[in-house]
């Protein structure tokens, strides 16, 4: 007869167990606690008044958040439950059990301060072997907001509902006057219905004003860009005495479009086209990933659906990084970031831009795939240039030089690294870290949560580098 090991849950231990015995030495939870111990948490601890019940240590709560986000457990209620159910969470909480209100309040109260530790974690990464940043890849991903797209209203529909509500308010007032005059009771509760419609009318009025405000701001930016382009064209025409070729820039139109929308749950979020098709209420999250270490060295969040406007802010945010991690040597980005302004901005900062000038087709021709400086192409008279230096000599501005660089084998090989670097990072964040939707509402809070997610990813990545 087969004998099995005894399952004994009733006999008590003679000596108490140590928390240190609960996890293996190389466990992620231990590494999270180690990283948080290297952060200066004095500003967080100093903000407590010292009155009331004894608070939980900020280091422990921050470790719970980092480990929770790194393992796909973001809800404060689930984190509270995990301090009972999970050995790793029990280890971090030192066998205590902070309730979900405490965890949620800590996250919301110190969201800005927690974001400041993004730089310090990069410093810890340098201490563990990460050198200065070289080539980086930039990309964006759409993340759903904590709001339904069905709670959004277009400018045209808002104005229609506004007129309808105004007519209904006038009708209710007329009914009330008639009832008072004839001393008769109405079939409906006029005061309640009037209050309900006036409240909704105020909400619609705010939505219309917000859409008009956004449209005015957009027009101001687009008009400045249009005036700048027209000034350049006029300057060229005066210098050459000839009309500038190409399509003339379209002058922007003032005022909101009928399709412009605002969301009543999170008015700072926007309707975004999603990669899988369709539209969702969300934000546009940006990340700069170091090609060598696969660590995120720059983050930003915005509500513009196009990436072209996001390059400069996210690179400016990198200026807060530790010395050596502030300015990359090369930036790889897809066609969504391509503009003359972005290319010139990179060049002025001493960064080589390799930004695709358009979506490439699949199965490109052999000569083009091999690159301009290959022996095969150098024998072909139709090649744009045979060497990188030759390409550079024929270019008269930053955009042309970048285009020429992208035609060479070296440039194509360097740009080819982008997709294999930044897109897997977003895949890990969405699939492994289970981050597909923000918990917090509003641009400022969502930006803080995105930074928290990126820090959790970095801690997880640093742990993998150490243990591999």
N, C-alpha and C positions, 0 to 999 in steps of 0.2 A: 504494500500500500504506500502511495506517495505521501510524504510528510511535507507540510508547508510551514513557513515561518509563522510564529505566533503573532496575532494582531491583538495587542493589549492597549486599550485606551483608558483603563481605569486606574492602573497602578501609578501613584505619584512618583516624581523624580526625587531621589534622596537629596541631591544638591540642586539649587536653582540653575536654570539655563542662562547662558550669556547671549545677549543679542548679537554679539560678534560671531557667534557660531551658526547663525541662521543662514548666512549667504556665503557663497564661494568668494575667494579673494578678488577675482577679476570681474565681479558682477557690476552691471551698470549703475545700480543704486549706490554702491560704495563710491564709484567714480563721481557721481553727481554730488554726493556729500563732500567729497574731496575738493571739487571745483568750487562749490559754494563757500567752503571754508577759506578760500583764497580771495574772496570778494570783501570789500570794505562795506560792511553792513551798518556802520555807525550812524549814517543819516537816517536809516529806517528805525533803528532802536531809539534814537534821540527824539523821534516824533511821538513816542508814547508818553502819556502824561503821568503814568505811575499810579493812577487812581483806579478804584474798582478791583475786579478780580485779576489775578495774575495772568498776563497775556502769554500766548505761545511765542517762542523765540522766532524772529523773522527768518533766520537762517533755515530753520526746520520747515517753515511754511513755503519758503522760496524753493527749497529742495523738493518738496512735494509737487509744486507746480512744474518745475523743470522735468522731473521724472514722469509726471503725469502726461505732459505734452509730448515727451519723448517716446512714450509708449501708447499714445492714442487715447489716454484717459484725461479728458479736459473738463468735464462737468464736475462742479464742486461736490455735488451729491455722490457721484461715482468715486471721487477721490476719498470722500469720507468713508464710504462703504469699503473701499480698498484697504484702508487702515485697519479694518477688521479681518478682511478676507485674504489679502495678499501679504506674503512674507516680506517682499521687497518694500512695500509701503509701510508695513509695521516697523521695519528696520529704520527707515528714514524718519518716521514719526516717533521713534524711540518708545514704541508700545503705547503711545498716547493716541487719542482719537479726536482731533479738532473737528467740530461740526461744520457742515457745509456753509453756513452763514459766515463763519470765521474765515474760511478759505476764500469764499467769493468776495467778502469785504476787503480782505488783504490784497487780492488781485486788483480790484478796482481802485482801492485807495492808493496803492503804490505802483500803478501801471507805468507812469512816466519814469519814476525812479528805477524800476526794474529794467526799463529800456536802456538806461545809461550803462548797465552792466554788459551790454553787447560788446563794447570796446574792451572792457576788462577781461572778458572771456577770450577775445582774440589775443590779448596779452598772455593769458595762461597758455593758449595754443602755441605761442612763440616760445614760451618756456619749455614746452614739451617737444620742440623740434621744428615748428613751422618757420620757414625763412621769410624773407620779404616777398611781397606779392609781385608776380611777373605778369603773365598773360591771364586775363580773366574773361569769363563769358557772362553776358547780360541777357536776361530774358524776363518776360512777365507772364503771369497766369491769372485767370479770372477766378475769384473765390466768391461764393455766394454770401450775401449779407444776411443778417438775422432779420429778414423781412421778406414778405411774399411779393412777387411781381404783380399779383392780383390786387394789391393794395396801392398800386400806382394809378395816377390819373393824368391823362394827356391835357394839354393846354386847350384844345378844342372842346373836349368833353367837360372840362372844368368850367369853361365859360357857359356851356349849354346848361349844366346843372345849376350854375349860379343864377342864371336868368329864371330857370324853373322854380328855384327856391324863393327868389324874390317875388315871383307871381303868387306862390303859395302863401307866403307871409302876408302879402296884401289881401289875399282872399280870406285868410284867417282873421285878420284885423277887421275886415268888413263884416264877417259873420259875428264877431264879438260885439261890434257896434249895433248890429241889427238885433241881436239877442238882448242887449241891454235896453234898446229902445222899445222892444215889444214885450220885454220881461218874460222871455221864453227860454227854456233850456235847449241847448243845441244837442244834436245827436253825438257829437264827438267832444272830447275834452280839449277845448280851444287853448287854454293856457299851456297845457302840457305839450300839445302839438306845436304851438308857437315857439315854446322854449326849445324844443327838439330841432326845429328847422333853423332857428336863429343860431344855435350852436353849430350846426353843420354848415350854415352859410359862412360863419366866421372862419371855419376850417378851410372851406373852399377859397375864400378870399385870400387867406395866407398862402395857399398853394399857388394861386394865380400870381401873386406878388413875387413868390420865390422863383417861379418859372421866368417871369419878366426880368428879375434881377440877374439870374444866370445868363439869360439871353443878352442882356446889356453888357455883362462882363465878357462873354464870348465875342460879341461884336467888337468891343474895344481892343481885345487881343488880335483878332483877325484883321481889323482895320489897320493896326500898327504894322502887322506883317505885310499887308497889301501895299501900304504906303511905302514901306521899305523896298519891296520888290519893284514898284513903279519908279522909285527914285533911281534905282540901279539901272533900269532900262533906259530912262531918260538920259542918264549920265553917259551910257554907252552910245546912245544915238547922237548925242552932241559931240562926243569924241571922234566917232567914226563918220558921222554925217550920213549914216545909213539906218534904215529901220531894222530894229532887232528882230531876228527870226524867232520862230517858235510861237506856241500858244500864249496869248496874253492872259495874265492872271485875272481870274474872275473877282469882281468887287463884291465883298461880303454884304449881305442884306441885314439891315437892322431889325430888331424885334424878334420875338419867339416864333418858332414854327408850330403848326397845329399839332405835330407829333411829339413835341417836347413834353417830358413827363416829370412828375415829382411823386415820391413815395410817402405815404402818410405814417408808416411805421419807422422808417429810417430815411429821412429826407435827403441825407448826404450821400446815400448810395445811388447807383444808376443802373438802368437797364443795359446789360452787357451781352454781346454775342459770345456764346460758349463754344469751345473747341469741338465738342461733340455734336454741334448743331443746336439751333434754337437760341432763346434769350432767357436770361435770368437776372434777378436783382442782385447786384454784387459790387465788388471793388476790383481794381487792377493792382495786383501785388507784384512788386519788382524784387529781383535778387541778383546780386553780382557774386559769382562763384569763382574762386581761385582754381585755375585749371590743374595745378599740381596737387594741392591738398584736398580739393573738393569741399572746402569750407566756404560758407557764405561770409563775404567780407563787406557787403553793402546791401542795405534794404531800403525800401520806400513803399508807400501805398498811396494810390490816388483814385479818383473816380472818372478819369478820362479813359474812354474805351480804347483809344489808340496809344501805341507805345512811343510814338515819336516825341511826345512832350515829356517822357519820363527819364530819358537818358541823363540830361544835365542834373536834375535833382538828386538822383541816386548816386551819381559820381561825386556831387558836392557833399553828400552825407558821409562819404568815405574820408573826408578831411578830418573827421573826429577820431579816426582810427589811430592806433599806435604808430610811431615812426617806422617807416618802411612798408606800411600797409595802407598808405594814404593815396598813392598815385600808381596805378598799374602801368606796365610798359605797353601792353596791347589790350584793346577791348574788342571782343568778338560779339557781334550782334546780328540779328536777322534783318530782313528788309523793312520790318515795321519801324525800325529806328533810323532809317536812312533819310537824311536831309543835309543840305549844305551847312546849315547852322550847326548841327550836331557834329559833323566832321570837322569843321573849323574849330569848334569848342575843344574837341579832343586834341587837335594839333597844337592849339595855343597852350594847353596844359602839359605838353610834352608826351602825350599818349598817342600811340599809333592806332588809328581806327581801322578795323576790318569789318565793315558793315555791308551786308549784301545789298546790292542795288536793285534786286528783284527776285521773285520766287523762281528758283531753278526747276527746270523740267526733269523728270526722271529719265534714266537711260540716255544721258547726254552723249554726244559724239566722242569717239576715241581721242581725237586730237585735242579737243577742248578739255576732256577729262584728264589727259596727261599733263597739261599745263604748258605755259609759254616757254619755260626754259629747258624743256626736255629735248633730247637729241632728235626724237621723232618729229617734234613740232618745229625745231630750228631748221629742218630741211624743207619745211613747207612754206612757200612764199605767202600764203594767205594768213599765216599766224600774225597776231597783232604786234608782237615784238618777240625777239628771241631770248633776251635776258631781262632781269629785273632792272638793271641800270639803264638799259635802253628804253624800257617802259617809263622810267622816271624822267629821262631826258625829254621825252615827248610830252610830258604833262606840265601844264602851266598853272595849276592850282591844286588845292588840297584834295578836292573831289576827284579830279582826274588822276592824281597820283595814287589815290586809294583804289580806283577802278583798275589802274594798271597793275598794282600790286596783287589784286585779286585774280588777275589773269595768269600770274606766274604759278609754277608748281609749288614753290615755297609758300606763297600766299594762300593757295587753295588748300594745301596741307594744314596750314595753321588755322584757317577758318573752319576746316572740316572737324576740328576738335570741339566746336561749340555745342553741337547737338548732343554729343556723348558726355558732356559735362553738366550743363545746366538743366537739361530736360529730365535726366534721372533724378536730380535733386528735387524737382517739383513732384516727380512720381513718388519718391520716398515720403515727402511731406504729405501728399494726399492719400497714399495707399497704406504706408507703414504707420505714419503718425496720425492717420485718419483725420486729417484737417481738410475738410471740404466746405466748411461753413463757419462764419464768425459767430461767437457767442455774444459779443458786445456790439452795441449800436453806435453809430456816429463815426465820422472819419478819424478823429483823434483817438478814440478808444480802439477802433479797428486797427489803426496803425500800431498802437501799442501791443495789441494781441498778435499781430503779424511779426513784430520784432521778437516777442516772446517765443513764438513758434520757431523762428530762425535760430534763436539762442539754443532752444531745446535740440534742434537738428545738429547744431555745431557741437554741443556736448556729446551727443550720441556718436557723431562722426569722430570726434577726438578719442572717445573710448574705443572705437573700432580700430583707429590707427595705433593706439597703444597696445591693444591685445592681439593685433594681427602679426 
